[in-house]
Amino acid sequence: MRRFIGRSTALAATLLATTSLAQAADVEVLHWWTSGGEAAALNVLKDDLADQGIGWVDMPVAGGGGEAAMTTLRARVTAGDAPTAVQMLGFDIQDWAAEGALANLDDVASAEGWDAVVPAALQRFSKYDGHWIAAPVNVHSTNWVWANKAVMDELGIAEPSSWDEFIAAMQKVKDSGRTALAHGGQAWQEATIFDGVVLSTGGVDFYRKAMVDLDPEALGSDTMKEVFDRMATLRGFVDDNFSGRDWNLASAMVINGDAAFQIMGDWAKGEFLNAGKVPGEDFLCFRVPGSAGMVSFNSDQFALFEVQDEEAKKAQAAMASAVMSPEFQSAFNVVKGSVPARTDVSDEAFDDCGKKGMADLAEAAESDTLVGSMGHGHANPAAVKNAMYDVVTAHFNGEFDSEAAVEELVNAVEAAM
């Protein structure tokens, strides 16, 4: 049994029943939710804990993909000063659990019935050796397109349902003098687009073979070359100043009508809502054309690091319980743009895009078309993900053509495994 098991087993029913939570220690939370929409969503959790008398020590590390936050975390842990709670994704959670660094949340999970309400695809990352070691906050999906409705209406563009229609729509936008595709030139953003393009080009079975199973034949196939060809086509619709742009600034281009489309995860919706925009009226949300019925997902989770102080343990237990409450899951995800990590949360409070996201998730889970996002660490471990990042972003920036990119991808994955 791993080292983390049993070291925090005093968390749960006893802690949940205690009346002394008002005296619990503060929680120091490391995260990368720094954009306007993300900060607004995070305030929901801060306020929830404040109502229980638990203070929040904020440790934001900017960087939408979380890489900078993980670098900061490693430095803190190496120095013997780990935060009490950390926002994490996918395989990063498993890596820290394997090091014996995370608290055991089984008591809280058992008392509140997490096993029955969290989808198995999420539990794959919330558990280690069968034990709960993280509390999932949400489910994001990455194969979304966000569109400025006024620009589309002005140019007579209908919502595209196929890849060819999508390209034709972007060409019409480009011909009008606007930016067709808002994008930030960062490796994780290119990988996010790649998720949707792989699904759109090859379907869910190909995605699994290439992105999850890392099958050399799929990685080196003609289908993968077509994926890179499509990425090159998209590059032609991006403005010249994209390099290094943060994702939320790309979203702002669509919000302000300077660009028509953005391919980005559903956290982008939080930026539209924070700007006072209404789905269906001001902006549209739809799957990357060709990937309807398929969902590439990632899930933000809070992993709680092992602590010895009893008051800190109480605060951690309260935080885990707050994160998983149906009320918080609804309130947070309404603001964040994502959908709840629990299957028993009503969609009543959600807008049109939120309802669509919840329905898509349920359909994908039922039809086995729900797959982990490569771009966000839910398809393969960090070493493989980063190797793919390097190839995808190098190709997007014109360092080699699609045929060479396929060969580079095969070699990079093989070297990283």
Protein Blocks (a to p, Z undefined) as FASTA:
>chain_A
ZZkgojlmmmmmmmmmpcklmmpccdddddfbfbfklmmmmmmmmmmmmmnopacddddd
ehfkommmmmmmmmmmmnopacfbdcdehjlmmmmmmnopaccfklmmmmnommmmgcfk
lmmmmpgehiafbdcfbdcdfkbcdddfklmmmnopacdfbfklmmmmmmmmmmnopafb
gcdddfklmmmmmmmmmmmmnommlmmmmmmnopaklmmmmklmmmmmmmmmmmmmpcfk
lgopafklmmmmmmnopafbdcddfklmmmmmmnopaehklpccdddehigoiacddddd
ddddddfblklmmmmmmmmmmmmpmklmmmmmmmnopacfbfkbcfklpcfklmmmmmmm
mmmmmnopaccdfklopmbcfklmmmmmmmmmmmmnopacfklmmmmmmmmmmmmZZ
